[in-house]
Amino acid sequence: MATHPRKSNLDALKAIYENKDKKGNYRFWKPLKNGRYIIRFLPSYKQDGLFFRASAQYKIGDNYYWAPHADDRPDPIYDYYRALYAKGDDASIALAKEIKPRKQYLYNIIVRDELGIPSANPKEVKVYCSGKILYDCLMDYFFDDEYGDLTDVDNGYDFQLVKEDGDMGFPNYKKSKPKKTSSPLFDDPEDIDEVLQNLKDLDKEIDYKTPQELKEILEEFLDTRKTTQGLVSGKTSHPSDDEEETPRPRPTAKAPSKPSDDEEYDDFEKQLLEDIEEDN
């Protein structure tokens, strides 16, 4: 008689749950708890490519969606975001900041150590997704003569990723840095070849919703959001022709303040304001 499980494996379930990405899928590696992680950023999947893949995400309600605008694709959420800024009133600006695209960067990595525990499979290639602060930190070391190419499989550097509590509930990675001494990816050349053969095409890790799907997502979000200061729910990429909804030039006196230098995601907002000034 065949033996069948009589209950769920809660340990396995917890492992999957805690490692899921923000959309609920078990996909990208991420540091789950505060502490120190030793990882190695890997070279590009493509011969002439970059070791990272830049993109952006929206947080709409409690869910995250890739922003097609980052790749110059049709994007109704970005159109609506831009229209909100063009209106210029406080409520529109507040909503724009709520849905603004946030820069994200994908990398191929291996994980050597998590919170002092050596990895069970240090040759497994994983995809890591970070924000702009960590990306800027990496770039500083890449262009530092004392370090250079951290991904070099012969003379690169393991990276100490340090996660701490930051402001407003966001994690802080400002203490992250490479190890002081360079090292090969692995001592055995065959191990290096195995890892390089398993690099992932980061372009394929980004799954865009269709414009129609994004429009419906935005409409549903606005339908459930309480209307404030003249913002009408249910509108998507373009305001209606009603006089109340006609975009007004952004008043100079009420121009939104520039995000602070330590704000993680300000590039899109800065470029957006420049675009609007040119249009006006």
Long-range contacts (C-beta under 8 A, 24 or more apart in sequence): 21-64, 21-129, 22-63, 22-64, 23-63, 23-64, 27-127, 27-205, 28-106, 28-126, 28-127, 28-128, 28-129, 28-205, 29-109, 29-111, 29-126, 29-127, 29-128, 30-128, 30-129, 31-114, 31-161, 31-163, 31-171, 33-115, 33-163, 34-163, 34-164, 34-165, 34-171, 35-115, 35-116, 35-162, 35-163, 36-113, 36-115, 36-116, 36-160, 36-161, 36-162, 37-111, 37-113, 37-114, 37-115, 37-160, 37-161, 37-162, 37-163, 38-111, 38-112, 38-113, 38-158, 38-159, 38-160, 38-161, 38-179, 39-109, 39-110, 39-111, 39-112, 39-128, 39-158, 39-159, 39-161, 40-109, 40-110, 40-112, 40-151, 40-156, 40-158, 40-159, 40-185, 41-107, 41-108, 41-109, 41-138, 41-150, 41-151, 41-156, 41-159, 42-107, 42-108, 42-109, 42-110, 42-125, 42-151, 42-153, 42-185, 42-195, 42-196, 42-199, 43-108, 43-151, 43-152, 43-153, 43-196, 43-199, 44-151, 44-199, 45-108, 45-199, 45-200, 45-201, 45-202, 46-201, 51-107, 51-108, 51-151, 52-105, 52-106, 52-107, 52-135, 52-138, 52-202, 53-105, 53-106, 53-107, 53-202, 53-203, 53-205, 53-206, 54-103, 54-104, 54-105, 54-135, 55-103, 55-104, 55-105, 55-106, 55-206, 56-101, 56-102, 56-103, 56-104, 56-268, 57-101, 57-102, 57-104, 58-99, 58-100, 58-101, 58-102, 59-99, 59-102, 60-99, 60-217, 60-218, 60-221, 61-221, 61-224, 63-217, 65-209, 65-214, 65-217, 66-206, 66-207, 66-208, 66-209, 67-101, 68-208, 68-209, 68-211, 68-214, 69-101, 70-101, 71-208, 73-208, 74-211, 75-211, 75-214, 76-211, 76-214, 76-215, 76-218, 76-236, 76-237, 77-101, 77-214, 77-217, 77-218, 77-237, 79-236, 79-237, 79-238, 80-218, 80-235, 80-236, 80-237, 80-238, 81-272, 82-272, 82-275, 82-276, 83-237, 83-238, 83-239, 83-247, 85-250, 85-256, 85-272, 85-273, 85-276, 86-247, 86-248, 86-249, 86-250, 86-276, 86-279, 87-239, 87-247, 87-248, 87-250, 88-248, 88-249, 88-250, 88-251, 88-254, 88-255, 89-229, 89-230, 89-248, 89-254, 90-229, 90-254, 91-228, 91-229, 91-230, 91-231, 92-229, 92-231, 93-256, 94-228, 95-225, 95-231, 97-256, 97-269, 99-218, 99-221, 100-265, 100-268, 100-269, 101-265, 101-268, 102-131, 102-264, 102-265, 102-268, 103-131, 103-132, 103-135, 103-264, 103-265, 103-267, 103-268, 104-129, 104-130, 104-131, 105-129, 105-130, 105-131, 105-132, 105-134, 105-135, 106-202, 106-205, 106-206, 107-202, 108-199, 108-200, 108-202, 110-185, 110-195, 112-158, 123-186, 123-191, 123-194, 123-195, 123-198, 124-198, 125-195, 125-198, 125-199, 125-200, 127-200, 127-202, 127-205, 130-173, 131-264, 131-265, 132-264, 132-265, 132-267, 133-173, 133-174, 133-264, 134-161, 134-173, 134-176, 137-173, 137-174, 137-176, 137-177, 141-177, 141-178, 147-178, 150-178, 152-182, 153-184, 153-185, 153-192, 153-196, 154-184, 154-185, 155-182, 155-183, 155-184, 156-182, 156-183, 156-184, 156-185, 157-181, 157-182, 157-183, 158-183, 170-264, 249-280, 250-276, 250-280
